[in-house]
Amino acid sequence: MTTTYAPALPPVAIPIRDVLPWAILGSLLMLVAIYFVGVEEGAISLISGMYVHEFVHDGRHLLGFPCH
């Protein structure tokens, strides 16, 4: 029994102008998520009340942010 291998295709280069908008969007979403998990806590908050704090409470402890 003989095995034949298909020739390997060279990797395709992706232009940076195609990746850059997605990288910027991902970075902004990550910064917003880190803000809500790490900073939004009542004293300096964009949203009044403790709803956001209670929603991300376990995530704060998991990531090491002190909250009480």
MARLUMDO-427903 format. One line per 3 residues: number of its first residue (from 1); their letters; for each residue x, y, z of N, C-alpha, C, O, CB. Coordinates in pm, whole numbers, plus 50000, padded with zeros to 5 digits. Glycine has a CB too. Example, Ala and Ser with C-alpha at 12.3 -4.5 7.8 and 13.67 -1.06 7.14 Angstrom:
<nodes>
1 = as = 51319,49431,50780,51230,49550,50780,51320,49670,50780,51424,49668,50846,51131,49553,50905  51285,49775,50708,51367,49894,50714,51290,50003,50787,51341,50114,50804,51408,49940,50572
</nodes>
This chain:
<nodes>
1 = mtt = 50084,49884,50000,50000,50000,50000,50089,50124,50000,50179,50136,50083,49904,49999,50121  50065,50213,49909,50143,50337,49901,50054,50455,49934,49934,50456,49904,50206,50354,49761  50114,50553,49996,50043,50675,50033,50100,50791,49955,50222,50811,49953,50051,50701,50185
4 = tya = 50015,50867,49893,50061,50986,49822,50010,51108,49896,49896,51111,49944,50014,50986,49673  50092,51206,49904,50059,51330,49974,50034,51441,49873,50103,51451,49772,50171,51369,50072  49936,51523,49903,49908,51639,49818,50012,51746,49847,50057,51759,49961,49764,51693,49841
7 = pal = 50051,51821,49748,50148,51927,49774,50091,52033,49869,49972,52066,49864,50192,51994,49642  50177,52083,49955,50135,52186,50051,50115,52319,49981,50195,52359,49896,50239,52200,50166  50008,52387,50017,49982,52518,49961,50052,52624,50045,50055,52614,50168,49829,52546,49953
10 = ppv = 50109,52725,49981,50173,52831,50058,50068,52911,50137,49954,52925,50091,50254,52926,49965  50104,52963,50253,50007,53042,50331,49970,53171,50257,50051,53229,50185,50065,53077,50469  49846,53211,50276,49797,53332,50211,49816,53450,50306,49775,53444,50422,49647,53317,50170
13 = aip = 49876,53555,50258,49898,53674,50340,49769,53756,50347,49703,53780,50246,50014,53761,50282  49733,53797,50468,49615,53881,50488,49663,54025,50505,49743,54052,50595,49529,53834,50612  49617,54116,50423,49662,54256,50435,49619,54316,50568,49511,54287,50620,49606,54340,50319
16 = ird = 49705,54400,50623,49679,54462,50753,49555,54550,50749,49486,54564,50850,49799,54545,50799  49525,54608,50634,49406,54695,50624,49277,54614,50636,49172,54671,50665,49406,54771,50492  49283,54483,50615,49165,54399,50635,49150,54357,50781,49038,54332,50827,49172,54275,50546
19 = vlp = 49259,54348,50854,49257,54302,50993,49241,54418,51091,49182,54401,51198,49384,54224,51024  49292,54534,51056,49296,54648,51148,49159,54689,51202,49148,54711,51323,49359,54764,51080  49054,54702,51122,48924,54740,51181,48874,54639,51284,48817,54679,51385,48820,54757,51070
22 = wai = 48893,54511,51259,48849,54409,51355,48933,54412,51481,48882,54388,51590,48855,54270,51291  49062,54440,51467,49149,54450,51585,49109,54570,51670,49109,54560,51793,49297,54460,51542  49076,54681,51608,49034,54800,51682,48901,54774,51752,48885,54810,51869,49021,54922,51588
25 = lgs = 48805,54712,51683,48676,54681,51743,48693,54585,51861,48632,54605,51966,48583,54620,51637  48774,54482,51845,48798,54389,51954,48863,54456,52074,48828,54427,52188,48885,54274,51907  48958,54546,52048,49024,54618,52157,48926,54709,52232,48929,54714,52355,49140,54702,52102
28 = llm = 48841,54778,52159,48742,54864,52225,48643,54784,52308,48608,54824,52419,48667,54947,52121  48597,54672,52255,48505,54587,52332,48572,54532,52457,48509,54521,52562,48455,54471,52245  48700,54497,52447,48773,54447,52563,48791,54557,52668,48779,54530,52787,48910,54392,52520
31 = lva = 48819,54679,52625,48832,54789,52719,48701,54820,52789,48700,54849,52909,48883,54913,52648  48591,54814,52716,48460,54838,52777,48429,54728,52879,48379,54756,52987,48349,54843,52669  48460,54604,52845,48436,54493,52938,48521,54507,53063,48472,54484,53174,48464,54358,52869
34 = iyf = 48648,54544,53048,48735,54562,53164,48687,54679,53248,48696,54674,53371,48881,54585,53120  48636,54786,53185,48582,54898,53262,48466,54851,53349,48464,54878,53469,48537,55011,53168  48370,54782,53289,48252,54742,53365,48285,54641,53473,48223,54644,53580,48147,54685,53273
37 = vgv = 48380,54552,53449,48416,54454,53551,48504,54517,53658,48489,54486,53776,48489,54334,53488  48595,54606,53619,48694,54654,53713,48668,54788,53777,48715,54812,53888,48819,54660,53648  48596,54878,53711,48587,55015,53761,48446,55054,53803,48429,55126,53902,48636,55111,53655
40 = eeg = 48347,55008,53732,48209,55049,53758,48165,54996,53893,48127,54880,53907,48114,54998,53646  48169,55085,53996,48140,55036,54130,48060,55132,54216,48056,55112,54337,48266,55004,54199  48000,55231,54165,47915,55313,54249,47969,55452,54275,47900,55549,54243,47893,55246,54378
43 = ais = 48089,55468,54330,48141,55600,54362,48170,55678,54234,48129,55794,54221,48269,55587,54447  48238,55617,54142,48265,55679,54012,48201,55588,53909,48267,55498,53857,48422,55699,53986  48076,55609,53880,48008,55518,53788,47931,55595,53682,47883,55706,53706,47914,55426,53865
46 = lis = 47919,55535,53567,47841,55593,53459,47694,55558,53473,47607,55634,53429,47894,55546,53324  47666,55444,53534,47529,55398,53549,47495,55401,53697,47565,55341,53778,47511,55254,53490  47388,55471,53733,47352,55483,53874,47301,55350,53928,47246,55268,53855,47247,55592,53894
49 = gmy = 47319,55332,54056,47275,55208,54119,47386,55104,54120,47495,55128,54070,47152,55152,54048  47356,54990,54177,47455,54884,54189,47424,54766,54097,47474,54656,54120,47463,54836,54332  47342,54787,53994,47302,54677,53907,47420,54618,53831,47436,54496,53826,47196,54724,53809
52 = vhe = 47503,54704,53773,47618,54656,53697,47716,54586,53791,47771,54481,53757,47688,54772,53622  47738,54644,53909,47829,54584,54005,47783,54444,54045,47863,54351,54048,47842,54672,54130  47657,54430,54073,47606,54298,54113,47608,54200,53997,47626,54080,54019,47464,54311,54168
55 = fvh = 47590,54248,53874,47592,54159,53758,47731,54102,53733,47743,53986,53694,47543,54234,53636  47835,54182,53754,47972,54136,53727,48049,54104,53855,48171,54094,53853,48048,54243,53648  47979,54087,53966,48042,54069,54096,48137,53949,54099,48251,53962,54143,47937,54053,54202
58 = dgr = 48093,53833,54054,48178,53715,54056,48296,53729,53962,48406,53680,53990,48097,53592,54020  48275,53796,53849,48384,53820,53756,48491,53909,53816,48610,53891,53788,48332,53883,53630  48450,54004,53899,48547,54091,53967,48638,54007,54057,48760,54025,54056,48473,54200,54051
61 = hll = 48580,53918,54133,48661,53835,54222,48748,53738,54143,48862,53713,54182,48573,53757,54319  48696,53684,54034,48772,53591,53953,48896,53659,53893,49001,53597,53884,48683,53534,53842  48884,53785,53853,48995,53859,53794,49081,53931,53896,49181,53993,53859,48943,53957,53696
64 = gfp = 49045,53924,54024,49128,53982,54129,49100,54126,54161,49181,54190,54228,49268,53970,54091  48988,54182,54116,48952,54319,54151,48885,54321,54288,48791,54245,54311,48860,54381,54044  48931,54407,54379,48864,54416,54509,48734,54495,54494,48726,54588,54414,48957,54482,54614
67 = ch = 48634,54457,54570,48509,54531,54558,48439,54548,54692,48341,54623,54698,48418,54461,54462  48483,54484,54800,48422,54509,54930,48513,54463,55040,48478,54476,55158,48288,54441,54941
</nodes>
